Amino acid sequence: MSTISSNRMRITISLIVTIILMTTLVAFSAEPKQGGTLTIRGTDLQNIDPMQLLGRNDDVYIADQVFDALTFPSAKPGQELEPAPLLAKSWEKPDDTTWVFHLREGVTFQDGNEVFPEGEAREVVAEDVVYSINRALDMAEGLMLDSVSGAMAIDKYTVEVTTDVPQPFLLHSHHLGGVRIVPREAVEKLGDKMTTHPVGSGPFEIVSFTPGEEAVLKKNEDYWLPVNLDEIRYVVIPDSTSGVLALESGRVDLNVLVPTDEAPRLLEEGFNVKTRAYSYRGIGFNVTQPPFNDWRVREAISMALDVDTAWKAVIPPELGERAYGQVPPIFSMGYDPEGLKPLDEYNLEEAKLLLKEAGWEDSDGDGTLDKDGKPLSFDIKTFGGSQVRILTILVTQLKEIGIDASILQQDISVWADDLIMGNSGVFFDFSYAGLTGLKSMFHGDNIEASNTHYLNDPAVNYLLDRASRTMNFEERSSLWKRAQRIVVEERAIIPMFFEGTPSIANTRVHDWIAPGWGMQIVTPENNVWVE
């Protein structure tokens, strides 16, 4: 593409984005219509028991419709996904380790099912919240609840939660805010059926759930907020290209995971494009798996990659920003480009020297580095998306210095399982896990759960533990940034860029919010409707 054409495209994109922003208020102020079906493209469906949602966004998106939590991540402009009232109408902190929640009255669990017959819905009360918190403490490995020391019902609509230490993040989505409220009767009566046909108090009820294929949900007529849609259909289309075609053909109304490089064309075609927050994109290492357990190998790979050339060749400048650490710009507490940029270095000669020092040389002249008779050969595991093109460029760069790297594209669920189980030495790394992502991804206590890098650095653990119980923002921010710097210095990650991953809908969809951690169809801030 010529420079003139490229500039013209950028100007066009900017104008379209401006028009979308200018018309948003007009679109949202139109009279909402009742009824209709919203069809959403997903990449996988497995299990919507709210205690077993780790690493699977699609299951989280369905769970958000079936269950209520105490809070939800607000999408108001300028907020860092701050917790806002949902089932809890308010709360206060009598001291640094005590939280008192006041529940909405009159909220009921869904009826017309095996647990609650039609017309026999039961009210959600404090004991349900206590039961759900205790169940999460026993089961929910994906939630960071280790600081919760107790939960008790003060009265029918009041819950007290105590923590061992001050917990500034307690209400966020990977902590207590991620606990979906379930009735004890449903768990005891449904057993394994909780994974596919659970009962909650959310705005939609499960009609059918076929793992790997489709979920159909119907409106909860008794929800405590008005619900505009009659039905949601969640259709699994794993391949990203097929997902875009489904959107263009009208088979789906909303595609929540569109390759960034497709966004400019879809904007020009008239689709609505939104991003919730820039997400981290990088390369991650399992630092315990040979040869990546040698820091020199990780450092050499980092120095051999011209990251800027790779990501800028694929990601439109309007939807990307260079990353030097893992905390994205929406989280000011840890976003630290100036502090981390000096650690970023592209130096091929130094990379070769480090590999030689680590024992990797081309002993047989075949162009590939080897050690003890074994070539320096590995797969970078990923799933489909724009990152495949970026990794292709980076793999070519590695081959130029004798590293036989290849791309292994997997189904996203297989990719996630491999990371969690420690089966991946080097992988496309896109997780952040919300505001507390550094602790999720790098604390030693989370190995075999959310710490897929298997990093267990005492200094990192100490700093993250201190930050996690420091209520003062400035002090907490300093600790967070120090921990992130060590992670980068250790080369557990090679940061590449922050991507404004687009969610794209056709023009019949109104009042929708691009997913962050979770999908908001009906909340106190929005109520999706379709023409």
ROGU-970682 format. One line per field, with one value per residue (C-alpha): x, y, z; residue in one letter. Coordinates in steps of 0.2 Angstrom, whole numbers. Layout:
c1 (X	...)
c2 (Y	...)
c3 (Z	...)
aa (A	...)
END
This chain:
c1 (0	7	10	-4	-16	-11	-14	-30	-36	-30	-40	-55	-54	-52	-67	-78	-73	-77	-94	-98	-93	-104	-119	-118	-129	-142	-142	-144	-157	-168	-183	-179	-189	-195	-192	-181	-166	-148	-136	-118	-103	-92	-77	-80	-93	-89	-96	-106	-105	-100	-86	-77	-75	-56	-49	-65	-72	-87	-93	-91	-101	-116	-114	-116	-133	-139	-132	-130	-115	-114	-106	-102	-87	-94	-91	-93	-80	-64	-67	-55	-69	-73	-86	-103	-119	-128	-136	-128	-136	-123	-109	-97	-81	-81	-63	-49	-53	-72	-85	-104	-115	-134	-144	-158	-174	-187	-174	-179	-171	-177	-193	-201	-186	-182	-177	-191	-208	-217	-223	-213	-197	-188	-180	-162	-156	-140	-138	-137	-123	-114	-117	-110	-95	-91	-93	-81	-68	-69	-70	-66	-47	-49	-54	-42	-51	-37	-38	-57	-58	-76	-94	-109	-127	-131	-149	-160	-152	-136	-119	-103	-87	-70	-52	-36	-28	-33	-40	-41	-46	-60	-74	-66	-70	-56	-61	-77	-85	-83	-93	-110	-124	-132	-146	-140	-155	-149	-132	-139	-153	-144	-127	-117	-131	-125	-112	-125	-142	-139	-152	-147	-156	-149	-159	-159	-162	-154	-166	-152	-133	-123	-105	-94	-110	-123	-132	-150	-156	-173	-179	-181	-198	-196	-179	-178	-172	-182	-175	-178	-172	-183	-169	-150	-142	-124	-116	-99	-89	-70	-62	-60	-62	-78	-84	-82	-91	-105	-106	-106	-119	-131	-130	-124	-127	-112	-95	-85	-68	-64	-46	-40	-34	-52	-59	-55	-64	-79	-80	-81	-95	-105	-103	-102	-85	-81	-66	-68	-50	-33	-27	-10	-2	15	26	26	38	36	52	53	53	70	78	67	73	89	87	100	90	74	85	92	76	69	84	83	65	61	44	40	42	31	16	15	14	-2	-11	-19	-11	-29	-31	-13	0	18	19	34	25	10	-2	-12	-15	-33	-25	-15	-9	3	5	23	30	43	50	50	56	74	73	68	83	85	103	106	124	122	108	120	133	121	115	134	137	122	130	119	130	128	140	136	134	115	110	101	109	111	117	121	115	98	93	86	68	51	33	25	8	-7	-25	-32	-32	-21	-7	-4	3	13	21	25	36	44	47	56	67	72	76	89	100	98	83	70	54	37	19	7	-11	-23	-41	-42	-48	-34	-22	-28	-27	-10	-4	-12	-6	12	13	19	36	33	16	6	2	-13	-20	-20	-35	-41	-34	-25	-18	0	-4	-15	-1	15	13	20	4	-5	5	-5	-20	-18	1	5	22	26	37	40	51	52	54	39	29	33	29	13	8	12	3	-13	-15	-10	-25	-16	-16	1	10	1	6	24	24	15	27	42	35	31	49	56	44	51	69	67	60	45	37	42	29	23	8	-8	-22	-39	-48	-63	-81	-91	-110	-122	-133	-148	-140	-141	-135	-122	-105	-89	-85	-71	-71	-89	-103	-115	-132	-143	-136	-141	-130	-136	-150	-147	-161	-162	-172)
c2 (0	17	31	41	26	22	40	41	25	33	49	38	28	43	51	36	34	52	50	35	44	59	48	37	48	50	31	28	41	32	23	6	-8	-23	-41	-49	-60	-55	-68	-68	-76	-85	-96	-110	-115	-128	-125	-111	-117	-100	-108	-116	-101	-99	-94	-96	-79	-86	-96	-80	-70	-83	-84	-65	-67	-81	-75	-59	-54	-41	-29	-27	-18	-1	5	23	33	36	23	9	-5	1	-10	-3	-9	-24	-36	-26	-9	-2	-6	2	-2	-1	-4	-10	-28	-28	-25	-24	-26	-21	-32	-27	-33	-42	-50	-68	-84	-90	-101	-113	-126	-141	-132	-119	-123	-109	-96	-103	-92	-89	-72	-70	-67	-64	-83	-86	-74	-82	-99	-94	-85	-101	-112	-100	-102	-121	-122	-106	-107	-93	-81	-73	-75	-81	-65	-69	-75	-76	-72	-71	-65	-50	-51	-56	-42	-38	-48	-45	-51	-50	-52	-57	-42	-25	-30	-14	-25	-35	-30	-32	-45	-58	-57	-56	-46	-62	-73	-76	-80	-97	-105	-120	-130	-129	-135	-150	-155	-152	-159	-160	-151	-135	-135	-133	-129	-119	-108	-90	-73	-65	-57	-72	-91	-106	-114	-125	-127	-138	-137	-133	-127	-116	-108	-102	-90	-83	-67	-69	-61	-58	-49	-34	-23	-22	-33	-28	-44	-59	-71	-73	-85	-89	-97	-105	-101	-104	-98	-79	-78	-87	-77	-61	-68	-73	-55	-48	-61	-57	-74	-66	-48	-46	-53	-49	-55	-48	-48	-30	-29	-32	-17	-4	-13	-17	1	6	-6	2	-9	-2	-5	-3	-6	-8	-7	-10	-28	-34	-44	-52	-68	-78	-91	-105	-101	-119	-128	-131	-122	-107	-110	-102	-83	-81	-90	-79	-63	-68	-71	-55	-45	-54	-48	-32	-30	-13	-19	-34	-27	-11	-21	-29	-18	-1	13	18	2	-2	5	-2	-11	-12	-21	-30	-17	-9	10	9	4	19	10	0	7	12	14	27	16	0	6	7	-12	-15	-18	-25	-31	-46	-47	-47	-60	-72	-70	-74	-90	-95	-92	-103	-117	-115	-115	-121	-136	-145	-130	-133	-115	-120	-118	-134	-140	-158	-164	-156	-141	-125	-129	-124	-120	-104	-109	-97	-97	-89	-70	-55	-61	-76	-63	-54	-70	-76	-60	-64	-82	-77	-65	-79	-91	-78	-81	-100	-102	-115	-107	-111	-107	-119	-113	-121	-121	-107	-120	-131	-117	-111	-129	-131	-115	-119	-137	-131	-139	-124	-118	-102	-95	-80	-71	-60	-62	-48	-53	-36	-23	-37	-45	-45	-55	-67	-70	-69	-74	-90	-95	-95	-108	-121	-109	-92	-91	-99	-92	-103	-89	-90	-75	-71	-52	-52	-62	-50	-34	-41	-47	-30	-20	-31	-26	-7	4	20	21	30	17	3	9	10	-8	-14	-5	-12	-30	-27	-22	-37	-48	-39	-40	-59	-60	-70	-60	-51	-37	-32	-21	-16	-20	-11	-28	-23	-29	-27	-26	-23	-8	-16	-18	-4	1	-12	-11	-20	-34	-31	-45	-50	-45	-33	-35	-29	-18	-2	7	-1	-13	-20	-19	-24	-17)
c3 (0	-4	9	1	2	20	25	16	26	42	39	34	50	61	53	55	73	76	68	78	94	89	85	101	111	97	95	114	116	103	110	115	108	117	111	98	98	100	91	97	90	102	101	113	127	140	157	166	184	191	201	186	174	173	157	146	142	132	148	158	146	147	166	167	160	171	188	198	208	222	210	191	182	178	160	163	153	162	175	177	177	195	204	204	214	207	219	233	233	244	256	268	277	296	296	284	285	286	272	275	260	259	247	236	242	231	219	216	208	192	192	180	182	191	207	208	199	190	202	217	215	231	236	236	254	264	267	248	247	262	254	237	245	254	239	229	243	241	222	212	209	196	209	221	238	249	260	264	282	284	278	289	287	299	294	279	268	276	274	283	274	284	277	285	279	271	253	242	227	235	225	208	196	200	218	227	213	203	214	206	218	217	228	239	232	214	219	229	217	200	204	188	178	186	172	158	166	181	190	196	198	182	168	157	160	151	138	131	132	120	124	109	99	106	121	120	134	137	146	165	166	184	184	195	181	164	151	133	123	122	118	117	105	108	93	93	78	83	67	67	48	48	63	53	38	50	55	38	32	46	54	70	77	88	87	103	97	80	73	75	57	51	60	47	33	44	50	31	29	42	57	74	82	101	112	131	136	128	131	134	120	121	122	138	144	156	166	173	156	147	138	144	162	157	159	145	132	137	136	120	112	118	111	94	91	82	90	83	65	68	77	67	51	57	69	64	74	80	89	96	107	111	127	138	153	155	164	151	150	157	174	180	196	186	169	168	150	155	169	158	141	146	148	130	119	101	99	88	92	110	108	99	112	126	117	114	133	137	126	110	94	76	79	62	51	47	51	67	85	95	112	117	100	101	90	98	91	99	95	100	105	100	94	79	77	71	82	70	57	70	77	59	57	74	70	54	64	76	61	55	70	70	82	74	80	73	76	83	81	94	98	112	125	121	122	139	146	140	148	165	165	161	144	135	135	125	120	114	130	131	148	161	173	177	189	199	184	190	205	195	182	192	210	215	224	208	199	190	191	183	184	167	167	183	190	208	212	231	228	216	228	242	232	226	243	251	236	238	256	254	254	249	230	228	239	231	213	218	224	208	197	206	204	186	183	190	179	164	169	172	155	160	146	131	130	112	112	119	108	108	103	94	97	82	80	66	66	73	90	103	120	120	129	123	135	148	161	158	146	151	142	156	170	179	166	150	142	125	112	94	80)
aa (M	S	T	I	S	S	N	R	M	R	I	T	I	S	L	I	V	T	I	I	L	M	T	T	L	V	A	F	S	A	E	P	K	Q	G	G	T	L	T	I	R	G	T	D	L	Q	N	I	D	P	M	Q	L	L	G	R	N	D	D	V	Y	I	A	D	Q	V	F	D	A	L	T	F	P	S	A	K	P	G	Q	E	L	E	P	A	P	L	L	A	K	S	W	E	K	P	D	D	T	T	W	V	F	H	L	R	E	G	V	T	F	Q	D	G	N	E	V	F	P	E	G	E	A	R	E	V	V	A	E	D	V	V	Y	S	I	N	R	A	L	D	M	A	E	G	L	M	L	D	S	V	S	G	A	M	A	I	D	K	Y	T	V	E	V	T	T	D	V	P	Q	P	F	L	L	H	S	H	H	L	G	G	V	R	I	V	P	R	E	A	V	E	K	L	G	D	K	M	T	T	H	P	V	G	S	G	P	F	E	I	V	S	F	T	P	G	E	E	A	V	L	K	K	N	E	D	Y	W	L	P	V	N	L	D	E	I	R	Y	V	V	I	P	D	S	T	S	G	V	L	A	L	E	S	G	R	V	D	L	N	V	L	V	P	T	D	E	A	P	R	L	L	E	E	G	F	N	V	K	T	R	A	Y	S	Y	R	G	I	G	F	N	V	T	Q	P	P	F	N	D	W	R	V	R	E	A	I	S	M	A	L	D	V	D	T	A	W	K	A	V	I	P	P	E	L	G	E	R	A	Y	G	Q	V	P	P	I	F	S	M	G	Y	D	P	E	G	L	K	P	L	D	E	Y	N	L	E	E	A	K	L	L	L	K	E	A	G	W	E	D	S	D	G	D	G	T	L	D	K	D	G	K	P	L	S	F	D	I	K	T	F	G	G	S	Q	V	R	I	L	T	I	L	V	T	Q	L	K	E	I	G	I	D	A	S	I	L	Q	Q	D	I	S	V	W	A	D	D	L	I	M	G	N	S	G	V	F	F	D	F	S	Y	A	G	L	T	G	L	K	S	M	F	H	G	D	N	I	E	A	S	N	T	H	Y	L	N	D	P	A	V	N	Y	L	L	D	R	A	S	R	T	M	N	F	E	E	R	S	S	L	W	K	R	A	Q	R	I	V	V	E	E	R	A	I	I	P	M	F	F	E	G	T	P	S	I	A	N	T	R	V	H	D	W	I	A	P	G	W	G	M	Q	I	V	T	P	E	N	N	V	W	V	E)
END
